[in-house]
Amino acid sequence: MSIPTPREEAKSTDPALGARLRLPVHSDDLFAGVDRATTVAREHAHGNRDLMGLVDVLGIGGPFRSLSPWELEDEEGRHLIHAGSYAAVPFGEGYAPLVRTVERYLAENHDVGLPQSSLSAWRAAVEENLVAILAAVAPSHARSRVFFSNSGAEAIEAAVKFVRAYRPGGTLINFTRAYHGKTAAALALTPNEEYQAPFRPLFGPVTTVPYGDLDAFETTLRELGPDKVTAVVIEPIQGEGGVIRPPAGFLSGLGELCKRHGILVVADEIQTGLGRTGHWFASVADGLDPDVITLAKTLGGGLLPVAATIAREDVFLKMLPGVESKRHSNTFGGATLPMVVALRSLELIHEEGLVAKARRDGEVGLARLRALAERFPDLIVEARGAGMLFALQIRPVAPSRFLPVDAELVDQVGAALALRALHLGGVHGCYSINAQRVVRLTPPLNLPEDLRDTLFERVEATAAAFPQSWRLLRTMSPARWMRLARLAL
């Protein structure tokens, strides 16, 4: 019996349709290479057309080709230092030591891919290592337990269920400018009208407090009554909010108040955890001892989506006890291949000393960005950073009072133009979706020193080319402005 080729299988008969089904695209086509126009047409026809249209108008949408783990090439052949991907590429693209581990697993492994309700050596190993890392800096977590999922938002959803099961009936406290995701509970904890308005009524109750204001937090506790508060959900550093750090003593003071009243604390370390800020856990480094920690991004090594919710044992068992331990589950959380990637990612961070490296490189980078802010005050309002997590807040590109659009749209356009200017200057950066006029740089933690220096040299050259923010308007041709106007309207 002959074995059908992939092409023949792609054209096999589907009885439900009663006709021969031909898939329009085959994987061989993509390995052979696809021209950009075809990719644009497919994305616009069947994907998030308006988003892809926006990045295409700005000329920052690729597709990109990886030249090395730390360098990209765009469709025009432009060389870029990779400082994008929203802190989810700790080693850059396709880092060889991580890829080799995946290749070895695919060649040698015989464990099932979706262990679900069965034992898994790979999942157990990641659980043990995560708890060991956390307990090394927060000894109270020595007996904590881990629940795996696929994204940061899912990790937040799990965390909310953990704290609700442990301390039911009260409100959750979140903070201004917070960003925790866009699924149900995560969205309710993200106080941004653009994201929340179309989906009310939201999950709740949720009470929002000014970020970094310990007096306001204590006042809120008194007004609500501490027994009416289930938990506090907080980012130790607000990443999407523009790399906002709270005042010294805020996190430790918040933790003391919560402990006094039996209120649980969830630290959202999805962007800040596992070395990005120069610490394994930014919350613990700043004096907080949270009851629950959420992780994602770095844990997947830039290869696969992996997320984890770590909870103290008593909190974990309150939601998932005995025969009721199936109260919360998902199909792909803890799957074997993602666990292989997570295990090796943790090893690489540890073995290559990337936590300390991020702290050292972060100090160098922040000093250079702050010098730029002083040198170009008509372009940069402020430079902020924590380890290898950087933000530049740009001045408005035009006074919105003279334009027939609202100020928020002007701010969004300004940030997009700054991102385009960086791209033209050879830097691939990040848009901040929960901040005003902010672009971020989230380089790989293992970025070689020469490329680190090149990165900041290119940022400096970009600032020198656009010393006043209004000059960013010149990065777009009249044709691009017309296309952007059509999208906006």
NUTORKOL-863235 format. One record per residue (C-alpha): x, y, z. Coordinates in steps of 0.001 Angstrom, whole numbers, plus 500000, padded with zeros to 6 digits. Layout:
BEGIN
u:X&v:Y&w:Z
...
//
This chain:
BEGIN
u:500000&v:500000&w:500000
u:501402&v:503383&w:499042
u:501569&v:506121&w:501644
u:499923&v:509360&w:500494
u:502163&v:512395&w:500205
u:501365&v:515530&w:502228
u:500041&v:517160&w:499045
u:497704&v:514224&w:498381
u:496466&v:514290&w:501976
u:495754&v:518007&w:501665
u:493396&v:517206&w:498776
u:491679&v:514231&w:500396
u:487895&v:513851&w:500306
u:485894&v:515199&w:503220
u:482681&v:513096&w:503402
u:480894&v:515783&w:505374
u:481300&v:518175&w:502467
u:480647&v:515602&w:499788
u:483390&v:517111&w:497651
u:487127&v:517140&w:497401
u:488560&v:519648&w:499859
u:491670&v:521502&w:498785
u:493522&v:523459&w:501464
u:494610&v:526715&w:499867
u:497987&v:526780&w:501653
u:500406&v:523971&w:502477
u:503260&v:523989&w:504971
u:505704&v:523228&w:502129
u:504745&v:526597&w:500627
u:505864&v:528429&w:503734
u:509127&v:526516&w:504031
u:509805&v:527474&w:500423
u:509062&v:531126&w:501192
u:506045&v:533371&w:500766
u:506168&v:536899&w:499395
u:505057&v:539734&w:501639
u:502109&v:540767&w:499481
u:500579&v:537320&w:499843
u:501001&v:537396&w:503605
u:499431&v:540859&w:503820
u:496482&v:539749&w:501682
u:495844&v:536671&w:503855
u:496118&v:538592&w:507121
u:493799&v:541321&w:505866
u:491278&v:538845&w:504515
u:490972&v:536554&w:507516
u:492784&v:538005&w:510524
u:492815&v:541160&w:512623
u:492848&v:543359&w:509533
u:492774&v:546734&w:511255
u:495636&v:545961&w:513628
u:497758&v:544547&w:510815
u:496778&v:547533&w:508683
u:497943&v:549914&w:511392
u:501383&v:548379&w:511840
u:501683&v:548102&w:508067
u:500946&v:551821&w:507625
u:503573&v:552594&w:510244
u:506060&v:550367&w:508431
u:506873&v:548370&w:511555
u:504878&v:545229&w:510851
u:507423&v:543062&w:509096
u:507361&v:540187&w:508504
u:510716&v:539887&w:510236
u:513530&v:537435&w:509709
u:515823&v:536391&w:512525
u:519516&v:537051&w:511807
u:520660&v:535938&w:515257
u:518863&v:535542&w:518588
u:519276&v:539289&w:519121
u:519026&v:540753&w:515604
u:516201&v:540988&w:513080
u:515800&v:541988&w:509469
u:512621&v:543606&w:508166
u:511071&v:543217&w:504724
u:513228&v:546057&w:503365
u:516461&v:544487&w:504593
u:516821&v:546885&w:507517
u:518950&v:545547&w:510391
u:517266&v:545817&w:513806
u:518364&v:545123&w:517371
u:515603&v:543073&w:518967
u:514149&v:544921&w:521965
u:510503&v:544028&w:521354
u:508140&v:541126&w:522050
u:506951&v:542593&w:525354
u:509514&v:540903&w:527635
u:508603&v:537443&w:526336
u:511935&v:536645&w:524663
u:514471&v:536259&w:527488
u:517084&v:534716&w:525164
u:516066&v:536275&w:521863
u:514739&v:534336&w:518886
u:515631&v:530652&w:518526
u:518406&v:530591&w:521133
u:520515&v:527525&w:520246
u:520831&v:525963&w:523744
u:517054&v:526069&w:524152
u:516363&v:524830&w:520633
u:518781&v:521919&w:521090
u:516883&v:520808&w:524184
u:513600&v:520873&w:522276
u:515174&v:518917&w:519392
u:516482&v:516331&w:521842
u:513060&v:516001&w:523418
u:511389&v:515507&w:520044
u:513970&v:512896&w:519064
u:514212&v:510950&w:522336
u:511096&v:511496&w:524439
u:508380&v:508864&w:524799
u:506224&v:510575&w:527441
u:502706&v:511567&w:526426
u:502339&v:515149&w:525263
u:499203&v:516001&w:527254
u:499570&v:514295&w:530642
u:496587&v:516166&w:532137
u:495349&v:513988&w:535050
u:498405&v:511722&w:535050
u:501881&v:511977&w:536491
u:504448&v:513890&w:534455
u:508157&v:513885&w:535184
u:508658&v:517109&w:533228
u:505828&v:518975&w:534930
u:506955&v:517767&w:538359
u:510493&v:519000&w:537649
u:509317&v:522498&w:536714
u:507084&v:522620&w:539793
u:509984&v:521708&w:542056
u:512402&v:524151&w:540446
u:509953&v:527057&w:540486
u:509216&v:526560&w:544176
u:512934&v:526189&w:544939
u:513720&v:529468&w:543165
u:510920&v:531296&w:544973
u:511757&v:529787&w:548367
u:515405&v:530832&w:547958
u:514321&v:534482&w:548171
u:511009&v:534044&w:550042
u:511456&v:531127&w:552493
u:507783&v:531204&w:553495
u:507010&v:529629&w:550090
u:508962&v:526420&w:550687
u:505763&v:524338&w:550567
u:503962&v:526337&w:547860
u:502285&v:524661&w:544907
u:502082&v:525435&w:541199
u:499240&v:525501&w:538682
u:500163&v:525758&w:534985
u:498274&v:527469&w:532179
u:499053&v:529042&w:528826
u:499106&v:532817&w:529196
u:499476&v:535594&w:531715
u:495757&v:536355&w:531635
u:494993&v:532702&w:532412
u:497434&v:532824&w:535318
u:495539&v:535831&w:536696
u:492194&v:534051&w:536257
u:493548&v:531131&w:538285
u:494928&v:533466&w:540952
u:491540&v:535163&w:541357
u:489848&v:531802&w:541836
u:492461&v:530777&w:544400
u:491953&v:533871&w:546546
u:488161&v:533790&w:546170
u:488029&v:530175&w:547321
u:490252&v:530967&w:550309
u:488573&v:534227&w:551375
u:485141&v:534433&w:549724
u:482658&v:537256&w:549536
u:484827&v:540356&w:549446
u:486079&v:542858&w:546930
u:489372&v:542692&w:545059
u:491597&v:545748&w:545211
u:493540&v:546789&w:542127
u:495408&v:549958&w:541179
u:495253&v:552802&w:538677
u:497121&v:552142&w:535407
u:497234&v:548420&w:536195
u:497349&v:545886&w:533401
u:496535&v:542235&w:534116
u:495093&v:541021&w:530809
u:491866&v:541078&w:528827
u:489988&v:537922&w:529844
u:487064&v:538231&w:532269
u:488580&v:538681&w:535737
u:491851&v:540020&w:534326
u:489968&v:542702&w:532387
u:488039&v:543741&w:535489
u:491420&v:544291&w:537168
u:492686&v:546432&w:534254
u:491105&v:549883&w:534761
u:491278&v:551134&w:531196
u:488067&v:552450&w:529697
u:489056&v:551527&w:526140
u:489291&v:547865&w:527080
u:486512&v:547671&w:529671
u:483670&v:549789&w:528255
u:482318&v:547399&w:525585
u:482155&v:544461&w:528001
u:480257&v:545701&w:531033
u:478998&v:544415&w:533382
u:482433&v:543258&w:534432
u:483498&v:540626&w:536932
u:483527&v:542076&w:540427
u:483415&v:543672&w:542836
u:486720&v:545446&w:542230
u:487909&v:548586&w:544033
u:490640&v:550692&w:542394
u:493225&v:552575&w:544479
u:495940&v:555022&w:543309
u:499118&v:553078&w:542571
u:501953&v:553778&w:544972
u:499810&v:555689&w:547509
u:499988&v:553762&w:550781
u:497846&v:556302&w:552651
u:495087&v:555980&w:550052
u:495299&v:552199&w:550312
u:494976&v:552293&w:554111
u:492053&v:554725&w:553846
u:490315&v:552403&w:551392
u:490748&v:549479&w:553788
u:489128&v:551487&w:556577
u:486240&v:552615&w:554379
u:485510&v:549159&w:552996
u:486227&v:547305&w:556198
u:489218&v:544900&w:556021
u:486935&v:541900&w:556420
u:485201&v:542936&w:553180
u:488426&v:542674&w:551155
u:489393&v:539336&w:549658
u:492734&v:540176&w:548087
u:494975&v:542811&w:546576
u:496258&v:542236&w:543034
u:499333&v:544288&w:542196
u:502219&v:544598&w:539765
u:505463&v:545313&w:541645
u:506421&v:547444&w:538626
u:503754&v:548445&w:536130
u:505068&v:547294&w:532771
u:502261&v:548112&w:530338
u:501582&v:551179&w:532449
u:504925&v:552573&w:531305
u:507491&v:550981&w:533675
u:506148&v:552738&w:536749
u:507901&v:551910&w:540016
u:506130&v:552560&w:543322
u:507787&v:554668&w:546028
u:510205&v:552953&w:548371
u:508375&v:551206&w:551184
u:505050&v:550994&w:549351
u:505077&v:547263&w:548646
u:506416&v:546285&w:552051
u:503923&v:548592&w:553785
u:501059&v:547189&w:551721
u:502147&v:543669&w:552626
u:502218&v:544467&w:556341
u:498707&v:545939&w:556255
u:497344&v:542954&w:554367
u:499000&v:540465&w:556694
u:497577&v:542285&w:559713
u:494037&v:541927&w:558349
u:494330&v:538485&w:556742
u:494010&v:539909&w:553220
u:495726&v:537918&w:550499
u:498204&v:539521&w:548092
u:498615&v:538468&w:544467
u:501843&v:539694&w:542842
u:501512&v:539867&w:539075
u:505082&v:539060&w:537983
u:504112&v:538133&w:534435
u:506375&v:540826&w:532980
u:508750&v:541438&w:535886
u:509475&v:537914&w:537124
u:512363&v:535510&w:536475
u:515157&v:538002&w:535999
u:513746&v:540760&w:533774
u:514154&v:543477&w:536443
u:517462&v:542162&w:537780
u:515760&v:540041&w:540436
u:514089&v:536646&w:540355
u:510957&v:538333&w:541702
u:510613&v:542112&w:541748
u:507927&v:542003&w:544454
u:510076&v:540038&w:546894
u:513111&v:542216&w:546148
u:511036&v:545245&w:547161
u:509964&v:543808&w:550507
u:506673&v:542078&w:549657
u:505960&v:538467&w:550620
u:502944&v:537694&w:548396
u:500568&v:534791&w:548908
u:500184&v:534148&w:545186
u:502545&v:534929&w:542294
u:501681&v:534793&w:538599
u:504304&v:534149&w:535914
u:504341&v:533834&w:532117
u:506368&v:535458&w:529278
u:509952&v:534572&w:530332
u:508872&v:531104&w:531438
u:508173&v:530165&w:527812
u:511673&v:531076&w:526659
u:510299&v:532935&w:523650
u:509306&v:529601&w:522078
u:506019&v:528466&w:523620
u:503228&v:529950&w:525751
u:503728&v:528868&w:529358
u:502227&v:530432&w:532491
u:502207&v:529518&w:536159
u:500309&v:530506&w:539274
u:502240&v:529790&w:542469
u:500197&v:529775&w:545683
u:500892&v:529011&w:549297
u:499886&v:525465&w:550132
u:496874&v:526376&w:552276
u:495570&v:528742&w:549584
u:496100&v:526156&w:546841
u:494371&v:523356&w:548748
u:491382&v:525502&w:549624
u:490470&v:525651&w:545942
u:491762&v:522250&w:544829
u:491220&v:519846&w:547743
u:490768&v:516071&w:547577
u:488014&v:514921&w:545253
u:487301&v:518577&w:544399
u:490794&v:519069&w:542992
u:489273&v:519230&w:539503
u:487552&v:522568&w:540183
u:489993&v:524375&w:537917
u:491768&v:522835&w:534939
u:492784&v:523360&w:531335
u:493760&v:521026&w:528536
u:497204&v:522342&w:527667
u:498481&v:523652&w:531015
u:501461&v:521554&w:532073
u:501747&v:519867&w:528665
u:505061&v:518099&w:528215
u:506714&v:520156&w:525465
u:505982&v:523484&w:527210
u:507396&v:521999&w:530407
u:510583&v:521026&w:528558
u:510929&v:524637&w:527413
u:510130&v:526037&w:530869
u:512593&v:523728&w:532606
u:515429&v:524608&w:530247
u:514554&v:528317&w:530401
u:514915&v:528328&w:534178
u:518220&v:526478&w:533849
u:519581&v:528956&w:531313
u:518629&v:531965&w:533443
u:520424&v:530349&w:536386
u:523436&v:528867&w:534576
u:524198&v:531984&w:532530
u:523782&v:534359&w:535481
u:521132&v:536362&w:533651
u:519492&v:537829&w:536763
u:522690&v:539611&w:537777
u:523465&v:540448&w:534144
u:520044&v:542076&w:533722
u:520714&v:544187&w:536793
u:524142&v:545319&w:535515
u:523012&v:545960&w:531946
u:519903&v:547694&w:533234
u:521983&v:550178&w:535195
u:524082&v:550939&w:532113
u:521029&v:551283&w:529863
u:519015&v:553448&w:532225
u:521949&v:555823&w:532756
u:522253&v:556274&w:528978
u:518519&v:556823&w:528506
u:518371&v:559351&w:531338
u:521257&v:561229&w:529753
u:519235&v:561347&w:526525
u:516220&v:562718&w:528387
u:518408&v:565543&w:529731
u:519951&v:566185&w:526324
u:516651&v:566156&w:524390
u:514001&v:567559&w:526751
u:511784&v:568605&w:523841
u:511483&v:564961&w:522797
u:511677&v:562884&w:525973
u:509725&v:563666&w:529130
u:511277&v:560912&w:531204
u:513333&v:557722&w:530945
u:512434&v:554890&w:533291
u:513807&v:551431&w:533859
u:514157&v:548355&w:536023
u:516767&v:545859&w:534885
u:516193&v:545122&w:531205
u:512782&v:546769&w:531187
u:512982&v:550333&w:529845
u:510498&v:553062&w:528944
u:510713&v:556433&w:527234
u:507827&v:558843&w:527631
u:507587&v:561117&w:524599
u:506293&v:564679&w:524551
u:503061&v:565300&w:522608
u:503722&v:565560&w:518863
u:501047&v:568261&w:518500
u:498733&v:570259&w:520780
u:495459&v:568341&w:520652
u:493420&v:571493&w:521324
u:494173&v:572593&w:517764
u:493157&v:569276&w:516204
u:489666&v:567819&w:515526
u:490511&v:564656&w:517510
u:490740&v:563814&w:521191
u:493967&v:564009&w:523161
u:494149&v:560246&w:523679
u:494308&v:559604&w:519943
u:497083&v:562202&w:519597
u:499002&v:560407&w:522342
u:498544&v:557046&w:520622
u:499773&v:558436&w:517325
u:502757&v:560038&w:519066
u:503820&v:556752&w:520633
u:503361&v:554955&w:517305
u:505501&v:557544&w:515513
u:508220&v:557201&w:518149
u:508155&v:553439&w:517604
u:508437&v:554020&w:513847
u:511387&v:556389&w:514350
u:513167&v:553771&w:516437
u:512452&v:551169&w:513776
u:513903&v:553395&w:511057
u:516922&v:553832&w:513341
u:517425&v:550092&w:513695
u:515643&v:549294&w:516980
u:512645&v:546989&w:517316
u:510707&v:548183&w:520371
u:507345&v:547787&w:522126
u:504196&v:549888&w:522129
u:502729&v:550415&w:525613
u:499011&v:549669&w:525470
u:498193&v:551060&w:528904
u:500276&v:554235&w:529036
u:500386&v:557663&w:527408
u:503073&v:558371&w:524793
u:505348&v:555577&w:526006
u:507567&v:553240&w:524048
u:509377&v:550416&w:525780
u:512544&v:548440&w:525183
u:512642&v:544865&w:526474
u:515896&v:543395&w:525123
u:516826&v:539743&w:525678
u:518454&v:539169&w:529041
u:521470&v:537558&w:527364
u:522040&v:540394&w:524874
u:525794&v:540507&w:524155
u:527564&v:543581&w:525448
u:528519&v:544895&w:522015
u:524906&v:544672&w:520830
u:523731&v:546274&w:524072
u:525967&v:549238&w:523327
u:524800&v:549325&w:519700
u:521183&v:549327&w:520871
u:521603&v:552448&w:522983
u:523783&v:554123&w:520355
u:520919&v:553682&w:517885
u:518398&v:555073&w:520362
u:520687&v:558083&w:520835
u:521036&v:558561&w:517080
u:517254&v:558417&w:516708
u:516785&v:561060&w:519389
u:519379&v:563252&w:517702
u:517510&v:562928&w:514405
u:514221&v:564013&w:516020
u:515242&v:566420&w:518820
u:511725&v:567845&w:519111
u:508707&v:565558&w:519273
u:506859&v:567345&w:516458
u:509602&v:566249&w:514077
u:508342&v:562676&w:514474
u:505467&v:563700&w:512208
u:507988&v:563793&w:509368
u:508632&v:560043&w:509597
u:505427&v:559498&w:507610
u:504907&v:560352&w:503960
u:501640&v:562032&w:502857
u:500499&v:558688&w:501407
u:501023&v:556964&w:504762
u:499175&v:559762&w:506557
u:496214&v:559290&w:504212
u:496148&v:555550&w:504891
u:496363&v:556170&w:508659
u:493511&v:558702&w:508473
u:491332&v:556171&w:506709
u:492027&v:553624&w:509434
u:491315&v:556152&w:512205
u:488018&v:557199&w:510635
//
